[in-house]
Amino acid sequence: MNRTENDLIGSLPIPAEAYYGIHTQRAMNNFQISGIKLLNYPEFVKALAYVKWAASETNCQLGTLDKNINDAIVKACKKIIDGEYLDQFPSDMFQGGAGTSTNMNINEVVANIALEIMGHKKGEYHYCSPYDHVNLSQSTNDAYPTAVKLGILFYNIKVEDALKGLIEALKKKGEEFKHVITMGRTHLQDAIPITLGQELDAYAATLEKEIESLTQNAEQCLEINMGATAVGTGLNAIPGYDKLCAENLSKITGLRFYHAKNLVEATSNTGSFVAYSSALKKLATKLSKIGNDLRLLASGPRCGLFEINLPPKQAGSSIMPGKVNPVIAEVTSQVCFKVIGNDLAVTLASEAGQLQLNVMEPVITYSILESQNILANVMTCLQKNCIEGITANEEHCKELVKNSIGIVTALNPYIGYENSTAIAKEALETGQSVYDLILKKNVLSKEELDRILNPENMTGVK
């Protein structure tokens, strides 16, 4: 069974059970692009419903919307926020029209749910219209970016929670390995001793900085342009709508939204998206570096560094028996590459804005939401499937330090740079250890040498 709906282009049959309408159906027909739909991002769908709820309340308070219609719209929005009707958002995330398909998808679904609440049939839009009631005092150009910002704020919670879990796991491992001394490296060459605990603590510390960065950049999304309508002049919105709508959205979400002072500027400006995407990129860059380090430290088991063991997760080869690959570290870096690429897409799309609107916002939206989701997922994966199960090859690490030329650096203050260089050169040429050469040449006593080369003295760990 179908119902027929009409628009500017003509008529289309709509499945009778569908809560979406003709505009969404046209989007489904026109934009079969990625296969990734609005329904794949439920927090974004909730954000759209929150925006429509706030807009409806504002219109009712200003006397432009009947209270009964408002009540039905609000009830419909609450149902969507509670997770109902998610399958009614089939629009592809990639779409032309600056998000109009997404805006109309939520308008149509809310209208048809409201119609049923009011005792009417789907499609009887003269009782509750997607345009005249749900979209009252709005345009895609203010409602859509506002919902995007709210969606980013929702998903940022997921990102920060996953990041905090990873940081805590790294700190615990840092404590566990705080006395496991090994060799630090610069330029991939032996440098001076360090502990595995210090390495893991450094990872935790560098990631902690990203929590503040994410929070600060996400807060830029609290400035919204509701009431701007098409280009920022506020046409078809009652004066005062912008401020009141921001207040209502704040009240129902618990977030501190505020209306932009210059709505023309806010309607065409995508700077907050660029800033937040950049923060995700910075986090991804650090995570990938950590993944690289873990793969190096676990390389081997016979012919690599083999300082740590990563938890074995699956057989590593279809041809080489016994091989286990660092698959969790590998997938971490791959996700990070995608996030870095998404940030470039956001940058290019932002630059492509023209005059009073940036019509490329859908790809900005998709890129940021995808980055948030895959980053959060991979950080949880890295924490639970890798970091928490790392073990140290402590004796092997000690041997690396003992046989390293790098420990000669600790002798500089006692025997001078030139003498240290000569001993290092001889150790390399003869294969003897620095320790044995120092004693052999009577440069220092055994007691002095043991004190200087004590791991606590070299690493600062007490």
N, C-alpha and C positions, 0 to 999 in steps of 0.2 A: 504494500500500500504506500502511496505517495501523496503528498500535498503539493500544490503548485504555489510558488512565490514569484513575485515580479520585482524588477529593478530597472534602472536606466537602460540596461543592455537588452532586456527582454524577460522571458519567463524560463523557469527551470523546475523540474520535479525534485522535491526534497523528500527523503524517507520520512514516512509519517511519524516514526518513533524518534526522529532526530530533534534535538533541542537547538541545534544550530540552524541557520537559515540560508538564504540564497547567496549572501556575500561570502560566507564560509564555503559553500559548495563551489562557487566560482574559484575561490582560492585553491581548493582541493584539485579542481580541474586544471588550473593554470600553473600551479607551482608544485609539481612532482619532482622535487630537486634532490633533497638530502635524505628523505625518509625519516628525518628527525622532526618530530612534531611538538607542538606546544605541550601536549600531554606528557611528553618525556621530561618536562621540567615543572613538576607540580607546585613548587614554591613560587614560580613565576605566574602560574595560573591563579594561585591564591593572591598574589600581589595585584593582579588585574581585578580580581573580585573586591579586594579592599579599596582600590581606587574608585570603582563604581559605587561601592557602599558610601564612601565619603562624599562623592559627588552628589549622590541622591539625597543624602541627609542635608547637604548644603543647600540644594535647590529647594527642598521642603522648608527649611528654616527661613529662606529668603522669599517664600511664598510663590515660587514658580512651578512647584510640583505638588500635586494633590497628595494628601497624607496617606490615603489608602494605597495609592500606587507606590509611594515611597516605602511603605511598610512591606509590601510584597517584594519590591526590589531588594530591600535589605535582607529579608528572609532568604531570598534566592541567593544572594551573595554569601550569606552565612553557610548555606548548604555547600556551596562550592568550596569555601574555605575549610569546611569540615572534611573535604575529600570526595564529596559526591560529584557525579557528572564529569569526572575527569576524562572519560572517553569521548566527551562531546567537544574536545579541543583538538581536531585533527589537522589544523593548518600547519603547513611546513614552516620550519623556522626561517628558511630562506624564502623571501617574498619581496616583490616590488611594492611600491606604494607607501614606503616609510612606516610600515606597521599597520596600515589601514585594515588589512585582513585579520590581524590579531585583534585589533580594537573591535572590529565588527563581530568577530567570533565570540568575544565575551559579551558584547551588547546583545547579540541574538540569543545566546544561551540564557543569560540573566532574564531577558524579556520573556522567553517561553516558559521558564520555570515560574516566573512571577505570574504569568497568565494562568497557569494551572493552580497556583496558590489562590488566585482570585476567582477560580471556578470557570475559567474560559479554556478554549482549545488553543493548541499551538498554532501560531500563525495569525491569530486574531489581534493583529497589532494595533487596531484602533483603540483597544483597551489599555495596552501597554506596548509602546513602540521601542524598538532598538535604537531608533534615531531620536525621536521627540521626547522620550522619557529617560531611557537608560543613558543615552549620550547627551542629555540636555546640558547646555552651558559648557560643552567640551568640544574638542577636536582630537583626532588621532595625535596631533602634534603636541598636545599637552598631556593627554591621558596615557598614551603609550610610553613616552620616556619616563613619566612618573612611576608607572608600574615597573619598568625596567630597573629603575633605581631601587625600588622597594624589593624587587626580586634579588638584586645584587646584595642588598643588605641581609636578606634572609639567608642566602647561600654563603655569605661571608661568615656567618656563625658556624656553619659546617666546616669551612676551611680552617678557621681559627681553632675549633675544637680538635680537629685532626692534627693540626700543627702542635698544639699543646700536648697531646698524647705522645707524639713523636719526640718532642723535647724531653718529656719526663722519662721516656725509655732510654734516651741517650744519656741523661744524667745518671740514671741507675747503673748503666753499664760503665760510665766514667768512674763511679764510685767503686764498682766491682774490680776494675782494672787499674786502680790508681797506683799500685805498686809494681805493675808489669812494665819493666823498663825495656825500651827498644830503641832503634835508631830513627831520628828524624831525618828528613831528606829535603834538599832543595835542588832544583834542576834535575830531579830524579837521581841525584847523587847523594852518597852518604854525607850527612851534616853532623849534627851533635845529638846526644841522647835525649829522649823524651819518653814519657810513659804513654801507654795506650789510653789510660784514663785521661790524660791531658788532651789527647787527640779527640776523644769522644766528648769531653767537656767543651772543647772549642766548637764542635759541631752544634751542640746544644746552645751555646752562647750566640753563635751567629744566627741561628734560627729564631732565637728569642727576639732579636731585633726586628724580625719581620712581623711579629704580632702587632707591635706599635705601628709599623708602616701600613699594614692592612687596615687597621682600625682608623687611622688618620685619613687614609684615602677613601675608605668606605663612607666616612662622615661627609665627604663632599656630595654624596648622593642624597643628603637630607635637604638640599635646596631643590625645590620643585617649581614647575611653571604652570600648575593648574590655574585655569582662568585666562591663560594666554590665548586660548583657542588656536586659530590657524597660523598666525604669524607673530603673535605677541601683543596685538592691539586690544585684545579682550572683546572683540566683536561677538555679540550674542551671549555674553556673560554679564550678569548684573555687577555693578561696581561693589567691591568688597568681597566678591565671590572668591578671589584668589587667596586672601588671607584666611577667610573662614574655612575654606576647603582644606587648607594646610593644617588648620587647627583640628578639624574633624578627623583627618587622616592620622594625625598624631595621637588623638584620643583613642581611636579604635585599634591602632597598632602598638601603642606604647613607645613609639619612636618620636624624636624631636624634629619633625619636618618644619620647614619655614618657606614662605613664598619668596620667590626671587624679586629683587627690587626692580630689575629691568627685564620685563618679560620678553621683549623682542630679542635681547641678547641671550636669555636663557633658552629660548626656543630653538635657536640655531647652534648653540654652544654644546659641544660634546666633550668638553675638557675633563669633566669628572670621570667619564668613561675611560679616557686615555690615561688619566692618572692612576685609576684603580687597576687597569690592565697592566700598567707598568709595574705596579707593586706585585702583581702575580708573577710577572716575568722575572723580577728580582728574586723572589722566593724560588722559582723554578731553577734559576741559574745556580743558586746555592745548593739546592737539593741534588741537581745533576752532578755537581762537583763532589758532593758527599758520596753519591753512587759510584763515581769514578774511583774515589779513594778506597771504598770498601772492596771493589773488584781488584784493585792493585794489592791491597793488604792481604786479601784471601787468595791471591794467585798461587798456583802450584798444582798439586801438593808437593811435588818433588823439585820442580824447576822454577818456582816463583818465590815471592816474598814469604808467603805462608805464615804470616804473623797471627792471623785470626782465621777462624773457621766460620763460614756463614752456614746457617741451617740448610741441610740438603732438602730440596723441595721436589725434585723430579729428576729422572734420568736425563743426562745431558747430551746424549748422542744416539743416533740410529746406527752408527757404525763403530764407535769407539767404546768398548766395554769399560765400565767403572768410572766413566767421566760424569761429573756433576757440575753444572754451570751455575753462575751467580744470577739466576733468573730474576730475582726480586730487584736487585740493584740495576739490572738491565732494563726492566720495565719502568723503573723509576726515571731513568734518564730519557727513555722514549716519550713518556708523558711530558717531561719537561721540555723536550724539543717541540712538542705540539703546542704547549702553552706559549713558548717563545714565538712560534709561528703565528699563533692566534693574536698575540700582541701586535705583530706587524700588520695583520689584517685590520685590527682596530685602529691603528695609526693611519693607515691608508684610507679607511672608510671615513674617519674623522676629517682628514684633509680634503676629502671629496665633497664636503658640504658646500652648498651654493646659496648665496643670498639669505633668505629668511628661514631656511630649513635644511637639515641634513637628511636626505632621503635614504641614506645607507645605514640607518640605525638598526635594521634587522640583523645585518651581519655583525655589527658591533655587539648586539645583544647575544646572539648565538655564540660568538667567540668567547665572550666573557663568561657566560653561564657554563659553557662546556669546560673552559679552563678551571673554573671553580670546582666543578664536580669531579673532573678527573684528577685534579691536584689533591683534593680532599681524600678521594678514594685511594690514590697511590700512597699518600702519607700514612694512612691507616694500614695499608698493605705492608709498607716498609717497616712500620713499627712492629706489627704482630708477626709477620712472616720472616723478618730478618733481624732487626736490631735486638729484640728481646731474646733471641736464641743464639747470639754470637758467643763464641768461646775463644779463649786466647791460647796460643801455643807459647806458654811462658818460657820454657827452657830454650826453645829455639830463638826467641827474642833476646834472651840473655847472651846466647852464643853470638848473635849478630853484633851486639854491642861489644862484647869481649874481643872479637876479631876485627872490629872496624878501625879504619884509619881515623875516623872522625873524632874519636875521643881525644886525639892529640890537641884539639882546640882548647880543651880544658887545661892544658899544660902551658898555654901561652903566657899567662901572668907569672909563671914560676921559672920557666927556662927560656922565655923569649920566642918571638915569632920565627927567627932564622933557625934556631936549634929545633924548634917544633917541625919546621918544614923539612929539615934534613932527616929527621927521624921518620917523618911520614913518607918521604921519598924512599928511604931504605926499606921501610916496611913493605911498601908496594913492590919494590924490586926483588926482595928476598923472600917474601911470603911470611916473614916473622911478624909477631904481633907487636904493637906499640908498647904494650906493657912489658913484654920480655926484653925489648931493645933498651928501654929506659933502665931497667935493672942491670942489664948486661954492660951498659956503658957507665954505670954508677952515676947517672945524672941526678937521680933522686933515690932516697932509701925506700925500701918496701913500705914502711909505715907512712911516709910522706905520700907515696904514690897511691896507696890504698885510700888515704884520706881525701886526696884530690879527686880521685876517680870514683868515690863513693856515689852511688846513684842519687842519694838525697842532695848531695852537693851539686851534681850536674843538672838535675831536673827541677830543683826547688821544692820537691815533694817532701813533706815532713810526716 
